[in-house]
Amino acid sequence: MERRTFLSILAGSALAAGVSPAQAQSVLKVGSTATGVPFTFLDTKTNTIEGVMVDLIKEIGKEAGFKVEVEGMQFSTLIAGLTTSKIDLIAAAMYITPVRKEAIDFSDPIYTYGEGLMVPKTDAKDYKTIAELKGYTVGAQVGTAYVEPLQKGGVVAEVKIYKTIPDILADVNAGRIQAGFADLPIVAYNLQQGLFPQVRLVKSYEPMFTGSVGIGVRKSDGELLKKVNTALAKLKADGSVGKILGKWGLE
């Protein structure tokens, strides 16, 4: 039998069974990011993406019957990569938001948190709300849920957009911006490593936005979403999710 004919039959069988070609494959491509430690990050020793969401999607795959191939991408390109079928799943520190749900589907929530406020150590003020930063120049990561509220809130003077959270930390550290906003667990983890000694995480700050992260799934892959949620529920119930979170310092 010719290879083309065999593949056509295989694809036809998959469609007849109600699954997409992506699901028919034994390996699914997972889009992740290299700069979201502890959720996702590039391990320079192994040159692979590691972290909470990587550990979790691998365990979900074991339960659901598929293997994963993790690909590093810019955060802002993840949704486009999923909708254009360059990847099959998103496993990153991505909030489940109404706007994003218009483009893709999400698994059940995995972990909930808000944004952290970082300022230069020379600024000792105990900020509580965004209103206290009136007229400031602040930073946020491109594609995150914090950008639009900051831009449209009418409080800060300017929102500088950065590709990565370490880029924001570097500019706060150098005093080039007055404050930065990013995912609280990621900011805390970065600061614990001591790479940005002139940055302070404002513990008194009350997040303006709290959300939950989930696994991103293409809207046409309803059966895959069911498998992911079924596996996730089992991993929550048997304590596996808690163990993964604890491994990376999250409670």
Secondary structure, DSSP 8 states (H G I E B T S, - for coil): --HHHHHHHHHHHHHHTT--HHHHSSEEEEEE-SEETTTEEEETTTTEEESHHHHHHHHHHHHHT-EEEEEE--GGGHHHHHHTTS-SEE-SS-B--HHHHHH-EE-S--EEEEEEEEEETT------SGGGGTT-EEEEETTSTTHHHHHHSS-SSEEEEESSHHHHHHHHHTTSSSEEEEEHHHHHHHHHTTS-TTEEE-TT---S-EEEE--EE-TT-HHHHHHHHHHHHHHHHTTHHHHHHHHTT--
